[in-house]
Amino acid sequence: NVIGMFLSQDGETLTVIESGLGIDNFGRTALHSIDVSDPSKMYEKRSIEIKGDYSGARSVNGKLLLMYSHGIHIPNPNVFEIDPNYLPRNISCFYKGKFEKTVSFDYSEIIVPNKVNKSLYTVFLWIDEDTLDIEDKMAVLACFGKTAVFDDKIVFANNYSETKNKISGFKQIRVSKDYSDIFIMSYG
């Protein structure tokens, strides 16, 4: 399913974003770079396939900022440590329909909030609109909240609850308290 399109600043490249399920039944997001400089001879220049669920995209200062999320299995989120098994999934890049390379994440590109309570990454990719080269990337563990994108920063929230059992008289009741961690990340 096509869910978004962006025309480059020079008007010669159209980036088409599609989202759906991959053959492994996990979320899949794909970007296709289409040369539209001559409408009678349009062709796909390059594509990127990502295992993850599309969250949003923005065109910012000539770059495409793609946001997506995916879940991972963490046995106990309260004692999470960055482990290679829990890094965001690799990104596969294709050139003219043939596999070109894989882009991986490094530990330094992961932000881990103080309270990890979700087995989920929110991933941010800065992509060249013309070539689909991934110029920068970052992932936030356990972030599942609102995200706001500006020309030079991203503001996002990690929402969580803490629930405790409390004895009141002869009854045991559950008391829940909601929290939000707000992150501001500058870039550009």
C-alpha positions in Angstrom: 0.0 0.0 0.0 1.4 3.4 -1.0 1.2 5.7 2.1 3.3 8.6 1.1 5.1 10.4 -1.6 7.7 13.2 -1.6 9.0 15.2 -4.6 12.7 16.3 -4.3 13.5 20.0 -4.2 14.7 20.0 -7.8 11.5 18.2 -8.9 13.4 15.3 -10.6 13.0 12.5 -8.0 9.8 11.1 -6.5 10.2 9.1 -3.3 7.3 6.6 -2.9 6.7 5.0 0.5 4.8 1.8 0.9 3.9 -0.2 4.0 2.4 -3.5 4.7 3.3 -7.0 5.8 6.4 -8.8 4.6 6.6 -12.4 3.7 7.6 -13.2 7.3 4.3 -11.5 8.5 6.3 -8.7 10.2 5.7 -5.1 9.3 7.6 -3.9 6.2 8.3 -0.4 5.0 9.7 0.3 1.5 11.0 3.4 -0.1 11.4 3.7 -3.9 13.3 6.5 -5.6 11.8 7.2 -9.0 13.4 9.4 -11.6 10.6 11.7 -12.9 12.8 14.2 -14.8 11.4 12.9 -18.1 7.7 11.8 -17.4 7.8 9.6 -20.6 10.8 7.7 -19.3 10.3 7.3 -15.6 12.3 4.6 -13.9 13.1 3.3 -10.4 16.7 4.3 -9.4 16.9 2.6 -6.0 14.8 1.1 -3.2 15.2 0.4 0.5 13.3 -2.2 2.4 12.9 -2.0 6.2 11.5 -4.6 8.5 9.4 -2.3 10.7 6.1 -0.5 10.9 5.9 2.9 9.3 5.2 5.7 11.8 5.7 8.8 9.6 7.9 10.8 7.3 8.8 14.4 6.8 10.9 16.3 4.2 13.2 18.5 6.2 15.9 20.7 4.6 16.2 18.5 1.5 16.4 15.3 3.5 13.7 12.7 4.1 13.3 11.9 7.8 11.6 8.4 8.0 10.3 7.2 11.4 9.3 3.6 12.0 9.0 1.1 14.8 9.4 -2.5 15.5 9.1 -4.8 18.4 11.9 -7.0 19.8 11.9 -9.8 22.4 13.5 -8.7 25.6 13.2 -11.3 28.4 13.1 -8.8 31.2 12.8 -5.1 30.2 13.7 -4.0 33.8 17.3 -5.3 33.4 17.8 -4.4 29.7 21.3 -4.1 28.5 22.3 -3.3 25.0 22.9 -6.7 23.4 23.5 -7.4 19.7 20.4 -9.6 19.7 18.3 -6.6 20.6 19.5 -4.0 18.1 17.1 -2.7 15.5 16.8 -4.9 12.5 19.1 -4.4 9.5 18.0 -2.3 6.6 18.3 -3.8 3.1 19.2 -1.6 0.2 18.5 -2.5 -3.4 19.9 -1.0 -6.6 17.8 -1.5 -9.8 16.0 -4.4 -8.1 19.1 -6.3 -7.0 20.4 -6.5 -3.4 23.1 -3.9 -2.8 24.0 -3.7 0.9 22.7 -4.0 4.4 22.9 -1.0 6.9 23.2 -2.0 10.5 22.9 -0.1 13.8 25.8 0.5 16.2 25.4 0.7 20.0 26.2 4.5 19.9 23.1 5.1 17.7 20.7 3.8 20.4 19.1 6.0 23.1 18.0 4.0 26.2 15.7 6.0 28.5 15.9 5.7 32.3 12.8 3.5 32.4 12.6 0.7 29.8 9.2 -0.8 29.9 8.4 -1.7 26.2 10.1 -4.1 23.8 9.9 -1.6 21.0 12.3 0.7 19.1 11.3 3.9 17.4 13.8 4.4 14.6 14.7 7.6 12.8 16.5 7.6 9.4 17.8 10.7 7.6 17.8 9.8 3.9 19.0 11.7 0.8 15.9 12.3 -1.3 17.7 11.8 -4.6 19.8 8.7 -3.9 18.1 7.1 -0.8 21.5 7.0 0.9 21.0 6.7 4.6 23.0 9.6 5.9 22.3 9.3 9.6 20.2 7.0 11.9 19.2 6.8 15.5 16.9 4.5 17.5 15.1 5.0 20.8 14.3 2.0 22.9 10.9 1.8 24.6 9.6 5.0 23.0 6.0 4.8 22.0 4.4 8.1 22.3 3.9 11.3 20.4 6.7 12.6 18.1 7.0 16.1 16.8 9.6 17.0 14.0 11.0 20.4 13.5 13.7 21.8 11.1 16.5 21.2 13.7 15.1 18.9 16.4 12.8 16.0 17.2 10.7 16.0 20.4 9.4 12.6 21.5 7.8 11.1 24.6 8.2 7.8 26.4 4.9 7.1 28.2 4.7 4.5 30.9 2.8 3.5 34.0 3.8 2.1 37.3 1.2 -0.1 39.1 1.4 -1.1 42.7 -0.8 -3.1 45.0 -1.9 -1.2 48.1 -3.8 -2.5 51.1 -6.6 -0.2 52.2 -8.6 -1.5 55.1 -9.6 -5.1 54.3 -9.2 -4.7 50.5 -6.2 -4.8 48.2 -6.4 -2.3 45.4 -4.2 -1.6 42.5 -2.9 2.0 42.2 -1.5 3.1 38.9 0.5 6.3 38.2 1.3 7.5 34.6 4.5 9.1 33.6 6.0 10.7 30.5 9.7 11.2 29.7 10.2 14.0 27.2 13.3 13.9 24.9 14.6 16.6 22.7 17.2 15.7 20.1 18.9 18.3 18.0 20.3 17.5 14.5 21.2 19.2 11.3 
